[in-house]
């Protein structure tokens, strides 16, 4: 069974774990309705995207 020869330093351990963070959601407030939505997504309640009517709801 393989056993490490040296203790992993704090620096190396933290470098390895730097990618273990949680990703944040990009939530923005809609200018017209004032509700929160994901950016670069169509607002399903109003049907608007980038200030233009995309969906007929």
C-alpha positions, 0 to 999 in steps of 0.5 A: 500500500502506498504511503506518502513520504512527507506530510502535505503542506498547508499551502499544497492542501489549500491549492488543491481545494481551491476548486471546491468552492460553490458557484454563485448563481447570477440572479438579477432584478428585472427592470420592468417587473421588478422580480428576480430572474437568471441573467441571459434567460427569458423571463417566463412570466412576462415573455421578455428577453433583453427588453424585447417581447419573445414569448406570447403568454 
